[in-house]
Amino acid sequence: MSTTETPRETVRLDAATIRFAGDSGDGMQLTGTRFTNESAVAGNDLATLPDYPAEIRAPAGTLAGVSSFQLQFAAEDIHTPGDEPDVLVAMNPAALKKHLPSLRATGTLIIDEDAFTSRNLNKAGFDENPLEDGSLEDYDLHAVQLTSLTLKALEEFTEDGRLNRKEAERAKNMFALGLVSWMFSRSLDTTEKWLQEKFAKRPELVEANIKALRTGRNFGDTTESFKYVYEVPPAELEAGTYRNVSGNQAVAWGLVAAANRAGMDLFYGSYPITPASDILHELSRLKRFGVRTFQAEDEIAAMSSTVGAAFGGALAVTASSGPGIALKGEAIGLALMTELPVVIVDVQRGGPSTGLPTKTEQSDLNIAMYGRNGESPIPVLAATSPSDAFFSAYEAARIAVENRTPVLLLMDGYLANSSEPWNMPDPDTLNPFDPQYAAEPNTPEGFLPYLRDGETLARPWAVPGTSGLEHRLGGLEKDGLGSGNISYDPSNHHEMTVVRQEKVDRIADRLDPIEVDDPDGDAELLLVGWGSTDGPLRSAVHRLREDGHKVAHMQLRHLSPLRRGVDEAIKGYPKVLCAENNLGQLTRLLRARTLVDIQGHHRVTGLPFTAAELVEVATDLLTEESS
């Protein structure tokens, strides 16, 4: 194919949003990831939203089998993967049917024309071919024979037998990537290098995929269909060493950093479950940092092994999602009763039961706070972004070790799989661990494990096999005199229950007070969120202020105990709106604490909020007349 370029007008953009969508076998996640890396190398700020089919392998060509990957990349600071795509790449009719309603009006639509056969149209529920009935005339439509052009470009590979037709056809995602990379002035160098490493053992695949990639770029150069090319300049980011990081990766690295900072080995016991499994995958590659990973036969065994590892003196961690957290409940209670430091990561997904395994939700707050028998308080944290997952995991480990308690860290499917540029921190700047967590004999007669530290109420950490630290431990109530002996005395049980609650409550005394984003201190509406709603809420607040509204924002990372000042902040604003991807779990908790009529915006669609919907809800609340 000729590479003679057709003159194009270059349009400079501050930000752009692209969504790649196709069948789960079309490589949309890979295509989106590669374009993300190209944009990261170009210096853009970015945020991504992978969206996987809920079924393991839905029938090809159906709506249930559509997989998509959306990213926003910008020359400015951004916090979300974008509300609606400017460009939609649809590899088949089902992808078009499912995602066209999200495309921006007059947006760019790139379609694999070869996939719009009668059979595929029927599978997607089209009565007529949308490429022919005029229904797409309001969009900048580019119907490209992606499959045919890819097969033509790779004809030499199929003719000489190096690839079969199916292998050649799979490269159409590289053709699409090359075309979109050309549209947005992206270099192909990083993708070509990745292909060389990925298929190093099959040089024919390296050569074929690179040729398909370049053919897609050359098609953009030579066709007269595209009138513009786009440029999104680099963002002005803080100086440092950056890498693209997903939430699950960041959790793994935060845990390793915590173990290293504490001078301990890291034990990770888990049972695979979507969307938490990538934490196990990442940690299994980090054995050189003193990490031991154990894949148990079930969730109960995974949690029990983690309690055992903590008993043995390791920084012990497990992770799961909603169904697995339910199964871990009894052993979490054991860790609480024995006061052993354990970190439990809950990567929330749609529920209940098996629910929506690949979709996001924030519906495990109640089980995190109260999902164990008896009075069983534990600290609960929630990461706010993919990169914050590093710091949240580190903080969870620090709180667990210093206070001798299990800690539950809430993630969700959106944070786990999405990614953003991360300015890698200097480990020496992380909060140090209190060095006084190792136990020493504390009486002439022997060791009393439950003789309390008056400041934290945490018992010492006595590692088995250490001379002088022999003690009794178990899930039955023990006396409050320090011995660890079993006690059924009613008043003692009450006192010990209160001590365990106060131990968690006192963590707030060592945390900085909550920060509220209210520049002028006179906002009329306080927007409250927790966890992954941070990005959409930040973007919404920015737009609301641009529209002249006075709004404040408070994001909760520590959910139990709450930081000091939360109650006062909520009581200090005329109107309060709490947004969460559930039916109002935090809203009810804050209403009960403050007796303030907090308004809620709640939905459980399996997708994160958009900034636009939050702006609309907040505007309605601001403009409604007070009753």
N, C-alpha and C positions, 0 to 999 in steps of 0.2 A: 504494500500500500504506500502510496506517495506520502511524503511528510511535508509537502509544500503547505505553508500556513495560510489560512484565509484571514485577512485583517479583521481584528475584533476591537471593540471598545472595552477598555478595562474599567470596571466599576469598583470603587473602593467602598467597603462595608465595615461598620464597627463590629458587627456580629452576624453570624449565619447559623441556621439550624438545618441539619440534614437527617433524614430518616431512610435507612435501607430496610426494605421489607421483602420477604419472599418465603418460599417453603423452607421448612427446617433443614432440608438438605442442600439449600442454595448457598450456604456459607455467609449468611448476613452478619452473624456475630464476628466472624473473622474479618469481613470487609470493613465493618464499622470500627473494629479495633485497629486495623491497619491505618485507616484514615485518621483515627484519633492520634495515633503515634506520629503520623506525618504532621498533624497540626501542632502537636506538642513540640516537635523538633523545630517547627516554624516559629515557636515562641508565643503561641496563643494561649490565653486562659481558656479552659474548656470544662465541660461537664457532660457525662454520658448517661444514657438510660437503655440498657439491654432489656429486651422483653422476650421471654422464651415461651413456647407452647407449654400448656399445663400437662398435656399427654406426652408420654415418653416418645412415641412415634405415631402422631396422628396421620390419617390417610393423606397422601400427597395431594396437593391442590385444593385442600379444604380450608375453610376459615380457621378451624381448630389447629391446623398445622402451620399457621403463619408465624414466623419468627422475625423480630425487628430489632434494630439498633439505631437509637437516636443520639445525636450529639450536637451541642451548641459550642461553637468556638468563637473567640472574640478578641478584640484589641483592647478590651477593658475588663475590669473585675466582674465576674459573673458567678451565680450561685446555683443555677438550675440547668438542666439539659434543654431548656426552651419550652415554650408553651405550645407552639404549633410550628411544624417544619416549613422552611422556605423551599426546600427541595425534597421530593419524595421519589425514591427509586423503587419501583414495584416490579418484581420479577415474574409475577403471574397474576391472573385475575383475582384470586383470593386476597392477595396482598393489597391490590388496588381497592377492592370492596371494603376491606377492614380499615384501611388507613386514609383513604381519600377524605373522609369527613374532618380529619385533623389538619389537612393541608391548608396553609394560608391561602386566602382568596388571591387569585392571579399567580399563585406559586408555580414553581417549575416541577413538571412531572416527567420523569424518565421511565419508560415502560419497555419491557422485553416483548416486542410485538410477536415473536415466534411462539410465546406461551399462550396467546389468546386464541386457542383452538376451541371448537364447539364443546369438546369434552370438559376442558378446564373451565369454560364459561358456565357450564351447567353445574359443575362442582361448587363454584363460587356463588351460585344463585342469580346469575345474570340472565335476563330474558333476551336481551340483545347485546351485541358487541359494543361496549362503550367507546371503542375506537372509531366506530362508524355511525353512532346514533346522535352525535352532537352534544352528548352530555358533558364532555370534557373541554368544550370550546372556550370556557372562561379561564382555563389554565394555559401556561406556557408548555404545551405538550410536545414531547419528543418520543415518538414511537420508533425504537431502534431494534433492529434484528440482532439482539445481543447473542443469542444462541448460534444463529447461522454464521454471523461474522466471526465468532470465536472458533467454530468448527472450520471455517474457511482458513483462518489464520494458522490453525494447527493441523492443516491437512497433511503436511509432510510427516507429522508424527503418527498419524493413523495409517497412512499409506505404507510406511515402512515397519509398522507393527510395534513401535516403541510405546504407543498408547492405544487403548481401545476407544471407541466412540464415547462411551460413558465417562471415561477419565478426561477426555478432551473437553467434553461438554461442561464438566465441573469447573473448568477454568473461566466460565462466563462471569463469575463474580470478580475475577481479576480484570476482565475487560471493563466491567462497570466501575470498578475502583479506579482504573486508569482514566476513564472518561471524566468522572467526578473530580479526580485529582487535577486534571487539566482545567476543568471549569474554575477551580479555586486556586490555581497557580501553586499547586503543591508539588514538591519534589518526590520522585519515585525511589530515590536512593535507599531510604530506610526499609521500604517494603522489599526491594530487590535483595538487599542484604539479608533480610529475614527469610525470604524464600530460599536463598542459598543455604542457610543454616537449617531451616525446617526440613528440606528435602535433600540433605547432603548425601544420603545413601541412594537417592534416585535422581541422578543428574538430568534425566529426561523430563522429570516433573519440574525441576528448577527451570530448565530452558523453556518448557512449554508455558508455564505460568508467567514467566517474565515476558515472553513474547505476547501473550494475551494482554498483560498489563500495558505494555507499550502500544499494542494495537488499539486499545481503548483510548489512550492518550492521542494517538495519531488520528483516530477517527474524529475526535473533537477538533483537532487542528484543521482537518480537510473538509469536513461537512459544512454546508452553509446553513444548517438548521439552527446553530447557536449563534446569537448575535453578540453576546457579551461573555467576557471572562471576568472573574471576580477576584478581588484581593482583600484579605483581612489582615492588616498589619499586626506585628507582634504586640503583645500586651506589655505594659510597664509593670513588671513583677519585681518584687523585692529580690535583691541580689542573693544568690545562694546556689546550691546544687539541687536541681529538680529532677524528679522522675515521675512518671505517670503511675498512680497507685489506685487500686480498688480497695473497697472497705475491708474485704476479707484478708487481703494481703496486709493491710495496715494493722489489723488486729494481731495477726501472727507476728509481725515485726515489733509491735508494741510489747507483746508478751516476752519476746526474746530480750528486748532492751531492759525490761523490768527484771528478769532473772539475772541478766548480766550485772545490772546495777546493784542488785541485792547480793551478788556473789553466790547464787544458787543454781542448781540444775533445774531445767524446766521439764515437767512431765505433762503430756497431753494425752488424755484418754477419751476416745469418742467412738461413736457409731455413725456411719455415713448417713446424712440426711440433707436434702435440698432445703434451703440454700446455704447451709453451713459447711458443707464438705470441703470447700476450697481452703478453709483454715487448716484442716488436716493435711491437705495436699501441700500447702505452702510450708508448714512446719516440718513435714517429713523430709524436705530438702535442706533443712537447716541443722542437721545433726552435728555439724562442726562447731556449733555454738552451745553444745551441751544440752541439746533438745532430745528428748525421748518421746516417740509417738507410739501409741498403742491403739489399734483398731479392735474394739471389743465385739462380742457376739450380739450384744443388744444394748439398749440405753441404760438399763439398770446396772449392768456390768461396767459400762463406761463410767458412770457416776461413782460406783463403789470403788473402782480402781483409782479414781482421782482422790477420793477420801483417804484411801490407803497410802497413796503417794504423799499426800500432805502430812499424814501421820508419820511417815518416814523422813520428813524434812525437805521435800522438794516443793518448788513453786508449782502447784498442781492446778491444771486447767482442764475443763471440758467444754464442749459446745454442742448445740443442737438447735432445733426449731420447735415450734409449739407442741406437737405430739410427743417429742422426746423430752421436753421440759416437764411435761406432766408425769412421765414415767420416772424421771429423776427425782421427783418430789420427796420421796421418803429418805433417800440417801442425802439429799440437801439438808433435810431436817437433822440427820445424824451429824453432819459436819457442823451444823449450828449448835447442837447440844454438846458436842465434844469440843467446840470452839477451835476448829482447825481452819487455816486459811486456804480457801478454794475459790477459784474464779470460774463462774459459769457464764458462757456466752450464749445468748438466745438470739439467733438470727430469725426474726419473726417472718411468718408467711401467712397467707390467707387461711383461715380456719372456719369452723372447728374441725376436729378429726383430721382426715387427710387434706380436706379443704382444697386450696389452690396452691400446690407446692411451689410453683415458679413465680407466683405473684407476691406483691409486697403488702404489708399490713402492720398496724401498730396495736394489735389487739391482745397482746400478752402482758400488758401492764398489770392487770388484776392478778394474774397468776404469779407474776414476779413479786408483787407486794404481799399477797395473801395465800398463794397456792401451796400451802403446806399445812399439815395438821397442827393444832395447838397454836399458842402464841409464838410465832416463829419469825421475828424481825431480822431482816438482813439488808445491807446497803444495796441500793439499786441505782445504776448509772445508765445513761443513754447517749450513745455517740451521735453527733450532729451532722457529720459529713464523712466522706470516705477518708480524708486525711485526718480528721479528728478521731477516727477510730483508733489510730496509733496512740494518741495521747489518752483516750478514754480507757483503752486496754491497760496501758501503763498505770493509770490512776487506779483502776480496779484492783490490779495486783498490789499496788502500794497500800491501799486501804485494807485489803485482805490480810496482808502480812503484818502490818502494824497493829491491827485491831483483832487479830485472831478470829476471823469470821469468814464465812462464805460471802461472796459478792456476786451479784448478778448484773451482767452487762447486756443491755438491750441494743441489738442491731436490728436491721430488717433487710428484706430482699433487695430493696432499692439501693441502700447504702452498700450492701455486700458486693453487688455486681457492678455498680456504677464506678466511675473513676474520675480523677482530676489530677492536675499537677500538684506535686507535694514538694515543698521546700524542706529537704531532709535536715532535721535538727542536729545540733551538736549534743551528743549524749550527756556531756558534762553539765548541760543547762537544764536537764530534767530534774524534777524534785527528788532529792535524795531519800533513800529509805532510812527510817530510824534504825540506828545500829543496835539498839537494845532489844531486838526481838529474840535473841538466843536466851534460853533458860539457864539459870544457875540455882544450885541448892540454896534455899532461902531460910532454913531453920537448922539449928544444931541437930534436931531429931531426924530430919529428912526433908524431902521435897514436898511442898504443898502446892499442887498445880493451880488450885482455885483461890489462892491468897491474892486478892485483887490489887492491881495498880490503881491508886486512887484517881489518877488523871484520865486514863482511858478505860478503866475497868476490864482491860484485856488480860487474860491469863498468859503466863509465859508459854513459849513453844518448846516443849520438851521432846527431843528426838529419841526414839527408843534405842536402847543399847548404850546410852550415855551414862556412865557411872554417876550415881547419886541422884539421877532424875527418874528413878523408877516410880511409876504412879498407876492408878487405876483410871480407866477410861471406858466410856460406853454411852449408850443411848438412854439409859435410865437416869432419872434425876439424882443429883448428888448433893451432899450437904454443902452449905455455904460457908463452912469454917475453913475450907481450903484443902481438905484431905482428898476429895474425890470419892469418898465413900458414898454408897447408895443411900438415899433418904426418901422416905415416903411421908415425911412430916408435912402437914398442910401449910403451915406458915413458912416453912423453909422453901417449899415449891413456889409460893407466892413471891418470896424475896428473890429467889433465883430468876424467876420470870421477869421481874422488874429490873434486875441487874442486866440481863441480856438485852432488854429494850433500851435501858439507859446507855448501854455500851454503844449501840447504834446511834442513838440520839446525840451523844457527845461528839460524834464525828463532825457534826456541823460546827462545833466550836473551833475546829482547826481548819475550816474552809473559809475562803474569802467570802464576804457578803455578795449576794446576787447583784449583777450589773444589769441595769435597764437602759436600753438605747432610747433616750429621750433628750435630744440635744438642748432644747429650750426649757424642758421641765414643765411644759404646760399642755401636754398632749390631751386630747379629748377621748382617745381610744387606746387601750393597751392590748396589743396582740400577743397572745401567749401560745407557746408550742413546746414540744419536747422531741428530742431525737431528730429524725430526718426531715421534719417540717421546717427546719432552720433555713435552708436555702430558699424555698418558695416564699416563706414569710419575709426574709430579708429583701427579696426582689419586690414583693408586694409593698412593703413599707417604703422602698425607694420610689415606686411609681405613685403611691398615695401622696407622698410629700411633694413630688413634682406637680401633682394636681392641686396642691395647696392645702391638703388636709394635715392636721396635727395628730400624728400617731406615734406611739411608742412600741417597743418590741422587747419581750423578755423570753429567752429560750432556756428551758430547764435541762441541764445535763445530769445533775444530782437529784434524783427523784425520791430517794429515801437514804438519809434524811435530806429534806430540802435545805438549801442554803438559807442563812439568816437574811431576813428582809423580804422574802417572797410574799408573806401574808400582808405586810405593810404596803408593798408595791401594788398588789391587787386592790386593796382597800383605798388606794390613793387616786384612782382614776374614775371618771364618771361612767365609762363603759369599758367592759372587758370582753374580749373574744378569744376563745381557745379553739385552735384548729388541730385536729388529730385524725389519723386514718383508722378510726374505730367508731363506736357509737357513743363515745363521750366518757371514757374511763377516767382520764385525768380531770376533765371538767367536773365530774361528780366529786372526785376527791378534793379539789380546790373549793368547790362550793361548800362541802361539809366543813372544811377547815376555816374558811373565812366568812361564811354566811353571806357572801356576795352573789348576786344573781348574774353569774358569768354566762354569757351566751356561747354557744358551741357551733362550730362548723365541722360536721362529721360525715365521712363516707367511707365505704369499704368496697371499692371497685377493683382493687388489686393494682392500682396505679397511684403514684404520688400526686400531690396537689400541683396545680399550675399556679403561677403568680396571678394570672388573669382572674381565675375564679375567686381567689382570696381578695383581690382588689374589689371585685363586684360585691362580695359579701360584706366586706368592711365598709364600703361606700354606702350600701343600704343601711347598715347599722348607724353610721354617722349622720345620715340625712333623715332618719326617721324621727318623728317628734316624740319627745319624752311624754310618757303617759302621766 
